[in-house]
């Protein structure tokens, strides 16, 4: 059950039916992007400059 199905907001549910669940899709893409970035970028060798400490 999605938020739109569980909510008491018929306008929102109608928009989701017409346009898709945009917030859920954005969340999915953001999570996938973070996983991809974590996989391809390694910041473990980055060091804080001495002046910034």
PDBQT receptor file of N, H, CA, C and O in Angstrom, charges set to zero:
ATOM      1  N   UNK A   1       0.847  -1.179   0.000  1.00  0.00    +0.000 N 
ATOM      2  CA  UNK A   1       0.000   0.000   0.000  1.00  0.00    +0.000 C 
ATOM      3  C   UNK A   1       0.890   1.239   0.000  1.00  0.00    +0.000 C 
ATOM      4  O   UNK A   1       1.801   1.348   0.821  1.00  0.00    +0.000 OA
ATOM      5  N   UNK A   2       0.635   2.171  -0.913  1.00  0.00    +0.000 N 
ATOM      6  H   UNK A   2      -0.105   2.082  -1.580  1.00  0.00    +0.000 HD
ATOM      7  CA  UNK A   2       1.421   3.390  -1.005  1.00  0.00    +0.000 C 
ATOM      8  C   UNK A   2       0.831   4.461  -0.104  1.00  0.00    +0.000 C 
ATOM      9  O   UNK A   2      -0.275   4.318   0.417  1.00  0.00    +0.000 OA
ATOM     10  N   UNK A   3       1.594   5.545   0.072  1.00  0.00    +0.000 N 
ATOM     11  H   UNK A   3       2.493   5.661  -0.352  1.00  0.00    +0.000 HD
ATOM     12  CA  UNK A   3       1.104   6.664   0.871  1.00  0.00    +0.000 C 
ATOM     13  C   UNK A   3      -0.210   7.186   0.315  1.00  0.00    +0.000 C 
ATOM     14  O   UNK A   3      -1.134   7.492   1.068  1.00  0.00    +0.000 OA
ATOM     15  N   UNK A   4      -0.287   7.285  -1.005  1.00  0.00    +0.000 N 
ATOM     16  H   UNK A   4       0.464   7.036  -1.616  1.00  0.00    +0.000 HD
ATOM     17  CA  UNK A   4      -1.501   7.818  -1.630  1.00  0.00    +0.000 C 
ATOM     18  C   UNK A   4      -2.715   6.959  -1.313  1.00  0.00    +0.000 C 
ATOM     19  O   UNK A   4      -3.810   7.481  -1.101  1.00  0.00    +0.000 OA
ATOM     20  N   UNK A   5      -2.527   5.649  -1.279  1.00  0.00    +0.000 N 
ATOM     21  H   UNK A   5      -1.638   5.225  -1.451  1.00  0.00    +0.000 HD
ATOM     22  CA  UNK A   5      -3.642   4.752  -0.966  1.00  0.00    +0.000 C 
ATOM     23  C   UNK A   5      -4.030   4.848   0.507  1.00  0.00    +0.000 C 
ATOM     24  O   UNK A   5      -5.201   4.702   0.858  1.00  0.00    +0.000 OA
ATOM     25  N   UNK A   6      -3.040   5.095   1.369  1.00  0.00    +0.000 N 
ATOM     26  H   UNK A   6      -2.089   5.214   1.085  1.00  0.00    +0.000 HD
ATOM     27  CA  UNK A   6      -3.296   5.117   2.802  1.00  0.00    +0.000 C 
ATOM     28  C   UNK A   6      -3.714   6.492   3.299  1.00  0.00    +0.000 C 
ATOM     29  O   UNK A   6      -4.192   6.611   4.427  1.00  0.00    +0.000 OA
ATOM     30  N   UNK A   7      -3.548   7.532   2.492  1.00  0.00    +0.000 N 
ATOM     31  H   UNK A   7      -3.160   7.435   1.575  1.00  0.00    +0.000 HD
ATOM     32  CA  UNK A   7      -3.828   8.882   2.961  1.00  0.00    +0.000 C 
ATOM     33  C   UNK A   7      -5.296   9.236   2.786  1.00  0.00    +0.000 C 
ATOM     34  O   UNK A   7      -6.050   8.583   2.064  1.00  0.00    +0.000 OA
ATOM     35  N   UNK A   8      -5.659  10.299   3.482  1.00  0.00    +0.000 N 
ATOM     36  H   UNK A   8      -5.047  10.830   4.069  1.00  0.00    +0.000 HD
ATOM     37  CA  UNK A   8      -7.015  10.824   3.356  1.00  0.00    +0.000 C 
ATOM     38  C   UNK A   8      -7.042  12.014   2.409  1.00  0.00    +0.000 C 
ATOM     39  O   UNK A   8      -7.920  12.871   2.510  1.00  0.00    +0.000 OA
ATOM     40  N   UNK A   9      -6.081  12.071   1.488  1.00  0.00    +0.000 N 
ATOM     41  H   UNK A   9      -5.367  11.375   1.406  1.00  0.00    +0.000 HD
ATOM     42  CA  UNK A   9      -5.971  13.194   0.561  1.00  0.00    +0.000 C 
ATOM     43  C   UNK A   9      -6.340  12.731  -0.846  1.00  0.00    +0.000 C 
ATOM     44  O   UNK A   9      -5.467  12.315  -1.607  1.00  0.00    +0.000 OA
ATOM     45  N   UNK A  10      -7.619  12.799  -1.196  1.00  0.00    +0.000 N 
ATOM     46  H   UNK A  10      -8.328  13.137  -0.577  1.00  0.00    +0.000 HD
ATOM     47  CA  UNK A  10      -8.038  12.314  -2.513  1.00  0.00    +0.000 C 
ATOM     48  C   UNK A  10      -7.389  13.078  -3.667  1.00  0.00    +0.000 C 
ATOM     49  O   UNK A  10      -7.169  12.506  -4.734  1.00  0.00    +0.000 OA
ATOM     50  N   UNK A  11      -7.079  14.359  -3.469  1.00  0.00    +0.000 N 
ATOM     51  H   UNK A  11      -7.258  14.824  -2.602  1.00  0.00    +0.000 HD
ATOM     52  CA  UNK A  11      -6.420  15.116  -4.540  1.00  0.00    +0.000 C 
ATOM     53  C   UNK A  11      -5.051  14.531  -4.802  1.00  0.00    +0.000 C 
ATOM     54  O   UNK A  11      -4.666  14.325  -5.953  1.00  0.00    +0.000 OA
ATOM     55  N   UNK A  12      -4.304  14.259  -3.724  1.00  0.00    +0.000 N 
ATOM     56  H   UNK A  12      -4.617  14.426  -2.789  1.00  0.00    +0.000 HD
ATOM     57  CA  UNK A  12      -2.973  13.666  -3.866  1.00  0.00    +0.000 C 
ATOM     58  C   UNK A  12      -3.080  12.298  -4.535  1.00  0.00    +0.000 C 
ATOM     59  O   UNK A  12      -2.301  11.987  -5.436  1.00  0.00    +0.000 OA
ATOM     60  N   UNK A  13      -4.028  11.488  -4.107  1.00  0.00    +0.000 N 
ATOM     61  H   UNK A  13      -4.661  11.741  -3.375  1.00  0.00    +0.000 HD
ATOM     62  CA  UNK A  13      -4.209  10.155  -4.689  1.00  0.00    +0.000 C 
ATOM     63  C   UNK A  13      -4.516  10.262  -6.178  1.00  0.00    +0.000 C 
ATOM     64  O   UNK A  13      -4.024   9.461  -6.974  1.00  0.00    +0.000 OA
ATOM     65  N   UNK A  14      -5.327  11.246  -6.557  1.00  0.00    +0.000 N 
ATOM     66  H   UNK A  14      -5.727  11.896  -5.911  1.00  0.00    +0.000 HD
ATOM     67  CA  UNK A  14      -5.638  11.449  -7.973  1.00  0.00    +0.000 C 
ATOM     68  C   UNK A  14      -4.418  11.861  -8.779  1.00  0.00    +0.000 C 
ATOM     69  O   UNK A  14      -4.219  11.394  -9.900  1.00  0.00    +0.000 OA
ATOM     70  N   UNK A  15      -3.599  12.739  -8.202  1.00  0.00    +0.000 N 
ATOM     71  H   UNK A  15      -3.760  13.118  -7.291  1.00  0.00    +0.000 HD
ATOM     72  CA  UNK A  15      -2.371  13.147  -8.880  1.00  0.00    +0.000 C 
ATOM     73  C   UNK A  15      -1.417  11.976  -9.048  1.00  0.00    +0.000 C 
ATOM     74  O   UNK A  15      -0.764  11.845 -10.083  1.00  0.00    +0.000 OA
ATOM     75  N   UNK A  16      -1.335  11.131  -8.039  1.00  0.00    +0.000 N 
ATOM     76  H   UNK A  16      -1.866  11.237  -7.197  1.00  0.00    +0.000 HD
ATOM     77  CA  UNK A  16      -0.464   9.959  -8.131  1.00  0.00    +0.000 C 
ATOM     78  C   UNK A  16      -0.958   9.031  -9.228  1.00  0.00    +0.000 C 
ATOM     79  O   UNK A  16      -0.158   8.468  -9.975  1.00  0.00    +0.000 OA
ATOM     80  N   UNK A  17      -2.259   8.870  -9.328  1.00  0.00    +0.000 N 
ATOM     81  H   UNK A  17      -2.909   9.327  -8.721  1.00  0.00    +0.000 HD
ATOM     82  CA  UNK A  17      -2.816   8.035 -10.399  1.00  0.00    +0.000 C 
ATOM     83  C   UNK A  17      -2.457   8.604 -11.775  1.00  0.00    +0.000 C 
ATOM     84  O   UNK A  17      -2.112   7.860 -12.692  1.00  0.00    +0.000 OA
ATOM     85  N   UNK A  18      -2.544   9.928 -11.905  1.00  0.00    +0.000 N 
ATOM     86  H   UNK A  18      -2.824  10.532 -11.159  1.00  0.00    +0.000 HD
ATOM     87  CA  UNK A  18      -2.279  10.566 -13.194  1.00  0.00    +0.000 C 
ATOM     88  C   UNK A  18      -0.789  10.674 -13.514  1.00  0.00    +0.000 C 
ATOM     89  O   UNK A  18      -0.373  10.390 -14.637  1.00  0.00    +0.000 OA
ATOM     90  N   UNK A  19       0.002  11.078 -12.545  1.00  0.00    +0.000 N 
ATOM     91  H   UNK A  19      -0.336  11.309 -11.632  1.00  0.00    +0.000 HD
ATOM     92  CA  UNK A  19       1.406  11.425 -12.787  1.00  0.00    +0.000 C 
ATOM     93  C   UNK A  19       2.411  10.418 -12.237  1.00  0.00    +0.000 C 
ATOM     94  O   UNK A  19       3.597  10.491 -12.559  1.00  0.00    +0.000 OA
ATOM     95  N   UNK A  20       1.958   9.495 -11.424  1.00  0.00    +0.000 N 
ATOM     96  H   UNK A  20       0.995   9.435 -11.162  1.00  0.00    +0.000 HD
ATOM     97  CA  UNK A  20       2.877   8.590 -10.748  1.00  0.00    +0.000 C 
ATOM     98  C   UNK A  20       3.283   9.176  -9.405  1.00  0.00    +0.000 C 
ATOM     99  O   UNK A  20       3.044  10.353  -9.138  1.00  0.00    +0.000 OA
ATOM    100  N   UNK A  21       3.886   8.371  -8.576  1.00  0.00    +0.000 N 
ATOM    101  H   UNK A  21       4.080   7.415  -8.793  1.00  0.00    +0.000 HD
ATOM    102  CA  UNK A  21       4.292   8.815  -7.245  1.00  0.00    +0.000 C 
ATOM    103  C   UNK A  21       5.684   9.439  -7.351  1.00  0.00    +0.000 C 
ATOM    104  O   UNK A  21       6.698   8.779  -7.126  1.00  0.00    +0.000 OA
ATOM    105  N   UNK A  22       5.705  10.722  -7.700  1.00  0.00    +0.000 N 
ATOM    106  H   UNK A  22       4.881  11.258  -7.883  1.00  0.00    +0.000 HD
ATOM    107  CA  UNK A  22       6.960  11.429  -7.955  1.00  0.00    +0.000 C 
ATOM    108  C   UNK A  22       7.888  11.416  -6.736  1.00  0.00    +0.000 C 
ATOM    109  O   UNK A  22       9.071  11.118  -6.900  1.00  0.00    +0.000 OA
ATOM    110  N   UNK A  23       7.413  11.724  -5.524  1.00  0.00    +0.000 N 
ATOM    111  H   UNK A  23       6.452  11.966  -5.392  1.00  0.00    +0.000 HD
ATOM    112  CA  UNK A  23       8.323  11.683  -4.372  1.00  0.00    +0.000 C 
ATOM    113  C   UNK A  23       8.957  10.301  -4.170  1.00  0.00    +0.000 C 
ATOM    114  O   UNK A  23      10.137  10.211  -3.830  1.00  0.00    +0.000 OA
ATOM    115  N   UNK A  24       8.205   9.252  -4.369  1.00  0.00    +0.000 N 
ATOM    116  H   UNK A  24       7.247   9.325  -4.645  1.00  0.00    +0.000 HD
ATOM    117  CA  UNK A  24       8.756   7.901  -4.211  1.00  0.00    +0.000 C 
ATOM    118  C   UNK A  24       9.796   7.614  -5.289  1.00  0.00    +0.000 C 
ATOM    119  O   UNK A  24      10.813   6.978  -5.015  1.00  0.00    +0.000 OA
ATOM    120  N   UNK A  25       9.550   8.076  -6.505  1.00  0.00    +0.000 N 
ATOM    121  H   UNK A  25       8.724   8.593  -6.728  1.00  0.00    +0.000 HD
ATOM    122  CA  UNK A  25      10.513   7.868  -7.590  1.00  0.00    +0.000 C 
ATOM    123  C   UNK A  25      11.789   8.662  -7.343  1.00  0.00    +0.000 C 
ATOM    124  O   UNK A  25      12.889   8.158  -7.570  1.00  0.00    +0.000 OA
ATOM    125  N   UNK A  26      11.648   9.898  -6.880  1.00  0.00    +0.000 N 
ATOM    126  H   UNK A  26      10.755  10.308  -6.696  1.00  0.00    +0.000 HD
ATOM    127  CA  UNK A  26      12.820  10.717  -6.558  1.00  0.00    +0.000 C 
ATOM    128  C   UNK A  26      13.637  10.054  -5.460  1.00  0.00    +0.000 C 
ATOM    129  O   UNK A  26      14.865  10.009  -5.540  1.00  0.00    +0.000 OA
ATOM    130  N   UNK A  27      12.967   9.542  -4.441  1.00  0.00    +0.000 N 
ATOM    131  H   UNK A  27      11.970   9.579  -4.376  1.00  0.00    +0.000 HD
ATOM    132  CA  UNK A  27      13.649   8.853  -3.340  1.00  0.00    +0.000 C 
ATOM    133  C   UNK A  27      14.405   7.631  -3.866  1.00  0.00    +0.000 C 
ATOM    134  O   UNK A  27      15.545   7.390  -3.471  1.00  0.00    +0.000 OA
ATOM    135  N   UNK A  28      13.780   6.868  -4.747  1.00  0.00    +0.000 N 
ATOM    136  H   UNK A  28      12.854   7.063  -5.068  1.00  0.00    +0.000 HD
ATOM    137  CA  UNK A  28      14.415   5.671  -5.302  1.00  0.00    +0.000 C 
ATOM    138  C   UNK A  28      15.659   6.032  -6.104  1.00  0.00    +0.000 C 
ATOM    139  O   UNK A  28      16.704   5.397  -5.963  1.00  0.00    +0.000 OA
ATOM    140  N   UNK A  29      15.539   7.058  -6.947  1.00  0.00    +0.000 N 
ATOM    141  H   UNK A  29      14.690   7.574  -7.062  1.00  0.00    +0.000 HD
ATOM    142  CA  UNK A  29      16.677   7.477  -7.766  1.00  0.00    +0.000 C 
ATOM    143  C   UNK A  29      17.797   8.035  -6.889  1.00  0.00    +0.000 C 
ATOM    144  O   UNK A  29      18.969   7.762  -7.144  1.00  0.00    +0.000 OA
ATOM    145  N   UNK A  30      17.459   8.806  -5.868  1.00  0.00    +0.000 N 
ATOM    146  H   UNK A  30      16.506   9.028  -5.660  1.00  0.00    +0.000 HD
ATOM    147  CA  UNK A  30      18.477   9.359  -4.972  1.00  0.00    +0.000 C 
ATOM    148  C   UNK A  30      19.222   8.250  -4.240  1.00  0.00    +0.000 C 
ATOM    149  O   UNK A  30      20.446   8.303  -4.120  1.00  0.00    +0.000 OA
ATOM    150  N   UNK A  31      18.498   7.250  -3.752  1.00  0.00    +0.000 N 
ATOM    151  H   UNK A  31      17.504   7.208  -3.849  1.00  0.00    +0.000 HD
ATOM    152  CA  UNK A  31      19.138   6.133  -3.060  1.00  0.00    +0.000 C 
ATOM    153  C   UNK A  31      20.048   5.353  -4.010  1.00  0.00    +0.000 C 
ATOM    154  O   UNK A  31      21.154   4.968  -3.632  1.00  0.00    +0.000 OA
ATOM    155  N   UNK A  32      19.592   5.122  -5.229  1.00  0.00    +0.000 N 
ATOM    156  H   UNK A  32      18.693   5.434  -5.536  1.00  0.00    +0.000 HD
ATOM    157  CA  UNK A  32      20.409   4.405  -6.213  1.00  0.00    +0.000 C 
ATOM    158  C   UNK A  32      21.659   5.213  -6.565  1.00  0.00    +0.000 C 
ATOM    159  O   UNK A  32      22.740   4.650  -6.734  1.00  0.00    +0.000 OA
ATOM    160  N   UNK A  33      21.506   6.529  -6.675  1.00  0.00    +0.000 N 
ATOM    161  H   UNK A  33      20.627   6.986  -6.538  1.00  0.00    +0.000 HD
ATOM    162  CA  UNK A  33      22.641   7.394  -6.975  1.00  0.00    +0.000 C 
ATOM    163  C   UNK A  33      23.659   7.364  -5.847  1.00  0.00    +0.000 C 
ATOM    164  O   UNK A  33      24.860   7.271  -6.103  1.00  0.00    +0.000 OA
ATOM    165  N   UNK A  34      23.205   7.440  -4.615  1.00  0.00    +0.000 N 
ATOM    166  H   UNK A  34      22.230   7.516  -4.407  1.00  0.00    +0.000 HD
ATOM    167  CA  UNK A  34      24.124   7.374  -3.468  1.00  0.00    +0.000 C 
ATOM    168  C   UNK A  34      24.879   6.050  -3.442  1.00  0.00    +0.000 C 
ATOM    169  O   UNK A  34      26.078   6.026  -3.164  1.00  0.00    +0.000 OA
ATOM    170  N   UNK A  35      24.198   4.963  -3.724  1.00  0.00    +0.000 N 
ATOM    171  H   UNK A  35      23.224   4.982  -3.950  1.00  0.00    +0.000 HD
ATOM    172  CA  UNK A  35      24.863   3.660  -3.770  1.00  0.00    +0.000 C 
ATOM    173  C   UNK A  35      25.911   3.612  -4.870  1.00  0.00    +0.000 C 
ATOM    174  O   UNK A  35      27.001   3.074  -4.670  1.00  0.00    +0.000 OA
ATOM    175  N   UNK A  36      25.587   4.171  -6.030  1.00  0.00    +0.000 N 
ATOM    176  H   UNK A  36      24.702   4.608  -6.193  1.00  0.00    +0.000 HD
ATOM    177  CA  UNK A  36      26.526   4.189  -7.148  1.00  0.00    +0.000 C 
ATOM    178  C   UNK A  36      27.740   5.053  -6.822  1.00  0.00    +0.000 C 
ATOM    179  O   UNK A  36      28.875   4.654  -7.081  1.00  0.00    +0.000 OA
ATOM    180  N   UNK A  37      27.509   6.218  -6.263  1.00  0.00    +0.000 N 
ATOM    181  H   UNK A  37      26.587   6.543  -6.053  1.00  0.00    +0.000 HD
ATOM    182  CA  UNK A  37      28.616   7.104  -5.890  1.00  0.00    +0.000 C 
ATOM    183  C   UNK A  37      29.505   6.420  -4.854  1.00  0.00    +0.000 C 
ATOM    184  O   UNK A  37      30.730   6.474  -4.953  1.00  0.00    +0.000 OA
ATOM    185  N   UNK A  38      28.901   5.791  -3.882  1.00  0.00    +0.000 N 
ATOM    186  H   UNK A  38      27.905   5.747  -3.801  1.00  0.00    +0.000 HD
ATOM    187  CA  UNK A  38      29.672   5.085  -2.855  1.00  0.00    +0.000 C 
ATOM    188  C   UNK A  38      30.514   3.972  -3.476  1.00  0.00    +0.000 C 
ATOM    189  O   UNK A  38      31.615   3.684  -3.005  1.00  0.00    +0.000 OA
ATOM    190  N   UNK A  39      30.002   3.360  -4.515  1.00  0.00    +0.000 N 
ATOM    191  H   UNK A  39      29.109   3.594  -4.897  1.00  0.00    +0.000 HD
ATOM    192  CA  UNK A  39      30.709   2.261  -5.172  1.00  0.00    +0.000 C 
ATOM    193  C   UNK A  39      31.892   2.759  -6.003  1.00  0.00    +0.000 C 
ATOM    194  O   UNK A  39      32.941   2.114  -6.030  1.00  0.00    +0.000 OA
ATOM    195  N   UNK A  40      31.737   3.895  -6.677  1.00  0.00    +0.000 N 
ATOM    196  H   UNK A  40      30.885   4.419  -6.655  1.00  0.00    +0.000 HD
ATOM    197  CA  UNK A  40      32.770   4.333  -7.617  1.00  0.00    +0.000 C 
ATOM    198  C   UNK A  40      33.751   5.361  -7.052  1.00  0.00    +0.000 C 
ATOM    199  O   UNK A  40      34.847   5.522  -7.589  1.00  0.00    +0.000 OA
ATOM    200  N   UNK A  41      33.380   6.046  -5.996  1.00  0.00    +0.000 N 
ATOM    201  H   UNK A  41      32.490   5.915  -5.560  1.00  0.00    +0.000 HD
ATOM    202  CA  UNK A  41      34.277   7.055  -5.434  1.00  0.00    +0.000 C 
ATOM    203  C   UNK A  41      34.796   6.605  -4.080  1.00  0.00    +0.000 C 
ATOM    204  O   UNK A  41      34.038   6.122  -3.239  1.00  0.00    +0.000 OA
ATOM    205  N   UNK A  42      36.082   6.767  -3.884  1.00  0.00    +0.000 N 
ATOM    206  H   UNK A  42      36.698   7.159  -4.567  1.00  0.00    +0.000 HD
ATOM    207  CA  UNK A  42      36.698   6.392  -2.620  1.00  0.00    +0.000 C 
ATOM    208  C   UNK A  42      37.348   7.635  -2.029  1.00  0.00    +0.000 C 
ATOM    209  O   UNK A  42      38.391   8.088  -2.500  1.00  0.00    +0.000 OA
ATOM    210  N   UNK A  43      36.730   8.173  -1.009  1.00  0.00    +0.000 N 
ATOM    211  H   UNK A  43      35.882   7.806  -0.626  1.00  0.00    +0.000 HD
ATOM    212  CA  UNK A  43      37.264   9.357  -0.361  1.00  0.00    +0.000 C 
ATOM    213  C   UNK A  43      38.116   9.018   0.858  1.00  0.00    +0.000 C 
ATOM    214  O   UNK A  43      38.485   9.914   1.616  1.00  0.00    +0.000 OA
ATOM    215  N   UNK A  44      38.429   7.761   1.058  1.00  0.00    +0.000 N 
ATOM    216  H   UNK A  44      38.129   7.032   0.442  1.00  0.00    +0.000 HD
ATOM    217  CA  UNK A  44      39.176   7.360   2.250  1.00  0.00    +0.000 C 
ATOM    218  C   UNK A  44      40.594   7.918   2.263  1.00  0.00    +0.000 C 
ATOM    219  O   UNK A  44      41.211   8.014   3.324  1.00  0.00    +0.000 OA
ATOM    220  N   UNK A  45      41.113   8.282   1.107  1.00  0.00    +0.000 N 
ATOM    221  H   UNK A  45      40.613   8.204   0.245  1.00  0.00    +0.000 HD
ATOM    222  CA  UNK A  45      42.472   8.829   1.059  1.00  0.00    +0.000 C 
ATOM    223  C   UNK A  45      42.482  10.343   1.233  1.00  0.00    +0.000 C 
ATOM    224  O   UNK A  45      43.553  10.946   1.296  1.00  0.00    +0.000 OA
ATOM    225  N   UNK A  46      41.323  10.960   1.310  1.00  0.00    +0.000 N 
ATOM    226  H   UNK A  46      40.453  10.470   1.258  1.00  0.00    +0.000 HD
ATOM    227  CA  UNK A  46      41.244  12.409   1.491  1.00  0.00    +0.000 C 
ATOM    228  C   UNK A  46      41.686  12.761   2.907  1.00  0.00    +0.000 C 
ATOM    229  O   UNK A  46      41.336  12.076   3.869  1.00  0.00    +0.000 OA
ATOM    230  N   UNK A  47      42.448  13.822   3.017  1.00  0.00    +0.000 N 
ATOM    231  H   UNK A  47      42.732  14.377   2.236  1.00  0.00    +0.000 HD
ATOM    232  CA  UNK A  47      42.927  14.263   4.328  1.00  0.00    +0.000 C 
ATOM    233  C   UNK A  47      42.536  15.711   4.540  1.00  0.00    +0.000 C 
ATOM    234  O   UNK A  47      42.472  16.493   3.591  1.00  0.00    +0.000 OA
ATOM    235  N   UNK A  48      42.276  16.062   5.776  1.00  0.00    +0.000 N 
ATOM    236  H   UNK A  48      42.328  15.427   6.547  1.00  0.00    +0.000 HD
ATOM    237  CA  UNK A  48      41.958  17.453   6.137  1.00  0.00    +0.000 C 
ATOM    238  C   UNK A  48      43.277  18.214   6.149  1.00  0.00    +0.000 C 
ATOM    239  O   UNK A  48      44.246  17.770   6.765  1.00  0.00    +0.000 OA
ATOM    240  N   UNK A  49      43.319  19.362   5.467  1.00  0.00    +0.000 N 
ATOM    241  H   UNK A  49      42.532  19.723   4.966  1.00  0.00    +0.000 HD
ATOM    242  CA  UNK A  49      44.550  20.158   5.489  1.00  0.00    +0.000 C 
ATOM    243  C   UNK A  49      44.957  20.522   6.910  1.00  0.00    +0.000 C 
ATOM    244  O   UNK A  49      44.092  20.723   7.763  1.00  0.00    +0.000 OA
ATOM    245  N   UNK A  50      46.240  20.608   7.178  1.00  0.00    +0.000 N 
ATOM    246  H   UNK A  50      46.943  20.444   6.486  1.00  0.00    +0.000 HD
ATOM    247  CA  UNK A  50      46.748  20.895   8.515  1.00  0.00    +0.000 C 
ATOM    248  C   UNK A  50      46.212  22.209   9.048  1.00  0.00    +0.000 C 
ATOM    249  O   UNK A  50      45.925  22.306  10.241  1.00  0.00    +0.000 OA
ATOM    250  N   UNK A  51      46.067  23.224   8.209  1.00  0.00    +0.000 N 
ATOM    251  H   UNK A  51      46.301  23.145   7.240  1.00  0.00    +0.000 HD
ATOM    252  CA  UNK A  51      45.583  24.537   8.634  1.00  0.00    +0.000 C 
ATOM    253  C   UNK A  51      44.125  24.483   9.095  1.00  0.00    +0.000 C 
ATOM    254  O   UNK A  51      43.706  25.328   9.886  1.00  0.00    +0.000 OA
ATOM    255  N   UNK A  52      43.361  23.532   8.630  1.00  0.00    +0.000 N 
ATOM    256  H   UNK A  52      43.702  22.846   7.987  1.00  0.00    +0.000 HD
ATOM    257  CA  UNK A  52      41.942  23.431   8.976  1.00  0.00    +0.000 C 
ATOM    258  C   UNK A  52      41.719  22.713  10.308  1.00  0.00    +0.000 C 
ATOM    259  O   UNK A  52      40.606  22.720  10.835  1.00  0.00    +0.000 OA
ATOM    260  N   UNK A  53      42.743  22.110  10.842  1.00  0.00    +0.000 N 
ATOM    261  H   UNK A  53      43.646  22.104  10.414  1.00  0.00    +0.000 HD
ATOM    262  CA  UNK A  53      42.575  21.365  12.105  1.00  0.00    +0.000 C 
ATOM    263  C   UNK A  53      42.548  22.242  13.291  1.00  0.00    +0.000 C 
ATOM    264  O   UNK A  53      42.413  21.756  14.415  1.00  0.00    +0.000 OA
TER     265      UNK A  53
